[in-house]
Amino acid sequence: MQYVFVPGAWHGSWAWHPVAQRVTAAGHGAVALTMPGLTAGDDPRGLRLADAVDHVVREVERRDLSDVVLVGHSWGGIPIAGAAPRLGERLRGVAMVNAFVPRPGESMADAMGPDVGAFVRASIAASADGTIGVDLAAVRESLMPGEPETLQRLVHDLLLPQPGGYMLDALGEVNLTSLSVPLSYILAERDQALAAPGTELAARIDAEPLMVPGTHEAILTHPDDVAKALRNATGG
């Protein structure tokens, strides 16, 4: 089995490394991707959601991966929802971890509600390179509430501005439940950062959430629990 990990907004492949190491130790393959524009030195201008979806598909094909389980965290649920139908027989399953499960025509900004969505759009429009960042207060209060301050600051320092097109664009079609592969949803008990209740998001793929300890960043703070839940959910 080959796990392909896609990170959430502002994150890079580094966010999945603790979980990836554990599934590798269990005898499976693991590839953690960074989306275009989210490596230091990248030019994020002009990137659209389609670029992220294409990147996931291209990396799976370039590496000639098979028996693939796509795993998305947070915003990463959107590009894997777009990529999964294009992988054909390479795809074995899809797993969402504290992830947004999009509906057709619904962008990340749309899902955040009218007030937050308006703030996201205004911030992107005002940015010189068309990105949106995240401040330390949001990490403390939303992404990692109750975690040690030193860890909150470290994670914040690792985050990079998100290309605006990733937040503003939507998938025209979302048909995960029509795929003949298992779908699963892993939800942290103290996640306060989801755009909708985790049980509602899991229901969009006809899944019952598998609960793990931690906050939205459980993939960093509780990798043993996330990796175990992931293996249990995917038969690994």
C-alpha positions in Angstrom: 0.0 0.0 0.0 1.3 3.5 -0.9 0.1 6.4 1.1 0.2 9.8 -0.6 -0.1 12.6 1.9 -1.4 16.1 0.9 -1.1 18.9 3.5 -3.5 21.6 4.5 -3.4 25.3 3.8 -0.1 27.0 4.6 1.6 23.7 5.3 4.2 21.7 3.4 5.1 18.0 3.3 6.9 18.5 6.6 3.5 18.4 8.4 2.9 14.8 7.4 6.4 13.5 8.2 5.7 12.2 11.7 2.7 10.1 10.4 4.6 9.1 7.2 7.5 7.7 9.3 5.0 5.6 11.3 3.2 4.1 8.3 6.6 3.4 6.7 7.7 1.6 9.8 4.6 -0.6 9.5 5.8 -1.7 6.1 3.9 0.6 3.7 5.1 3.3 1.2 4.7 6.9 2.0 5.0 10.1 -0.1 4.4 13.5 1.4 3.7 16.2 -1.1 4.1 20.0 -0.9 1.8 21.9 -3.2 3.2 24.4 -5.7 3.9 27.8 -4.2 4.4 26.4 -0.6 8.1 25.8 -0.6 10.4 28.7 0.5 11.4 30.6 -2.7 8.4 29.5 -4.8 6.5 32.2 -6.7 2.9 31.8 -5.6 1.4 34.3 -8.0 -1.2 33.1 -10.4 -1.5 29.6 -9.0 -5.0 28.1 -9.1 -6.7 25.1 -7.5 -6.3 23.2 -10.7 -2.5 23.5 -10.3 -2.7 21.7 -6.9 -4.9 18.9 -8.3 -2.7 18.5 -11.3 0.4 18.3 -9.0 -1.1 15.4 -7.0 -1.9 13.5 -10.2 1.4 14.2 -11.8 3.4 13.1 -8.8 1.5 9.8 -8.5 2.1 9.2 -12.3 5.7 10.4 -12.3 6.6 8.1 -9.5 4.5 5.3 -11.1 2.7 4.6 -7.8 0.0 2.0 -7.5 -2.2 0.8 -4.6 -2.5 4.4 -3.7 -4.4 5.8 -0.7 -4.7 9.5 -1.0 -4.7 11.2 2.4 -5.7 14.9 2.9 -5.4 17.1 5.9 -7.7 20.2 6.3 -7.8 22.1 2.9 -5.9 19.1 1.4 -9.3 17.4 1.2 -10.1 19.5 -1.8 -7.2 18.7 -4.1 -7.4 15.0 -3.3 -11.1 15.1 -4.1 -10.2 16.5 -7.4 -7.3 14.1 -8.0 -8.9 10.8 -6.9 -11.2 10.2 -9.9 -8.2 10.8 -12.3 -6.0 8.1 -10.8 -8.1 5.2 -12.2 -6.7 1.8 -11.2 -3.8 3.3 -9.3 -6.3 4.3 -6.5 -6.9 2.0 -3.5 -8.7 4.4 -1.2 -9.2 8.0 0.1 -8.7 9.1 3.7 -9.6 12.5 5.1 -7.9 13.6 8.3 -9.5 16.7 9.9 -10.2 17.6 6.3 -12.7 19.6 4.4 -14.8 17.5 2.1 -15.9 19.9 -0.7 -19.2 20.0 -2.4 -19.4 20.8 -6.1 -18.9 24.5 -6.7 -17.9 25.2 -3.1 -14.5 26.9 -2.5 -12.7 26.9 0.8 -13.6 30.6 1.1 -17.3 29.8 0.5 -17.2 27.1 3.2 -15.9 29.5 5.8 -19.1 31.5 5.8 -19.9 35.0 4.5 -17.9 36.9 7.1 -14.7 34.9 7.1 -15.1 34.3 3.4 -15.2 38.1 2.8 -12.1 38.5 4.9 -10.3 35.8 2.9 -11.2 37.4 -0.4 -10.2 40.9 0.8 -6.9 39.7 2.2 -6.0 38.0 -1.1 -7.0 41.0 -3.1 -4.9 43.3 -1.0 -1.8 41.0 -1.1 0.9 41.9 -3.5 1.4 38.3 -4.6 -2.2 37.1 -4.2 -1.7 35.0 -1.1 -3.2 34.9 2.4 -1.2 34.2 5.5 -2.1 33.0 9.0 -1.2 34.8 12.2 0.1 33.4 15.5 -3.3 34.1 17.2 -5.1 31.8 14.7 -2.6 29.0 15.4 -3.0 29.5 19.2 -6.8 29.8 19.2 -8.0 27.7 16.3 -5.3 25.3 14.9 -3.6 24.3 18.2 -5.5 25.5 21.2 -4.1 24.3 24.5 -0.8 23.1 23.0 2.6 24.3 24.4 3.4 27.9 23.3 6.8 26.9 22.0 5.2 24.3 19.7 2.6 26.8 18.6 5.3 29.3 17.7 7.4 26.6 15.9 4.5 25.5 13.7 3.6 29.2 12.9 7.2 29.8 11.8 6.9 26.9 9.4 3.7 28.1 7.7 3.9 29.9 4.4 1.3 32.2 2.8 -1.3 30.2 0.9 -1.8 31.0 -2.9 -5.1 32.7 -3.1 -6.5 30.6 -6.0 -6.3 27.6 -3.8 -8.8 29.2 -1.5 -11.1 30.9 -4.1 -11.5 28.2 -6.7 -13.9 25.3 -6.4 -14.1 21.8 -8.0 -16.8 21.6 -10.6 -17.5 18.0 -9.8 -17.1 16.0 -6.6 -17.9 12.3 -6.9 -15.9 10.5 -4.3 -18.8 8.2 -3.2 -19.1 7.0 -6.8 -15.6 5.6 -6.8 -15.2 1.9 -6.1 -12.7 2.4 -3.2 -13.0 2.7 0.5 -13.5 6.2 1.9 -12.6 7.1 5.5 -12.6 10.1 7.8 -10.4 10.6 10.8 -11.4 13.4 13.3 -9.5 14.8 16.2 -11.5 15.2 19.4 -10.6 18.9 20.0 -10.6 20.1 16.4 -11.9 23.7 16.4 -10.7 24.7 12.9 -13.0 22.9 10.6 -15.4 24.8 8.3 -18.2 22.5 9.3 -18.8 19.9 12.0 -16.5 16.9 11.4 -19.5 14.5 11.6 -21.2 16.5 8.8 -18.0 16.4 6.7 -17.6 12.7 7.2 -21.3 12.1 6.2 -20.5 13.7 2.8 -18.5 10.6 2.0 -20.9 8.2 3.9 -18.3 7.6 6.6 -18.4 7.4 10.4 -15.5 9.5 11.8 -12.7 7.6 13.6 -11.8 9.6 16.6 -8.2 10.4 17.7 -6.9 12.7 20.4 -5.7 16.2 19.7 -6.6 19.4 17.8 -6.6 20.3 14.1 -2.8 19.6 14.1 -3.1 16.1 15.5 -0.9 14.9 12.6 1.9 16.7 14.4 1.0 16.2 18.1 -0.5 12.7 18.0 1.1 11.0 15.0 0.9 7.5 16.7 -2.8 7.8 17.0 -3.4 9.2 13.5 -1.1 6.6 11.9 -2.9 3.8 13.8 -6.4 5.1 12.8 -5.2 5.5 9.2 -4.0 2.0 9.0 -7.1 0.6 10.6 -9.3 2.6 8.3 -7.5 1.6 5.1 -6.7 -2.0 6.0 -3.0 -1.3 6.4 
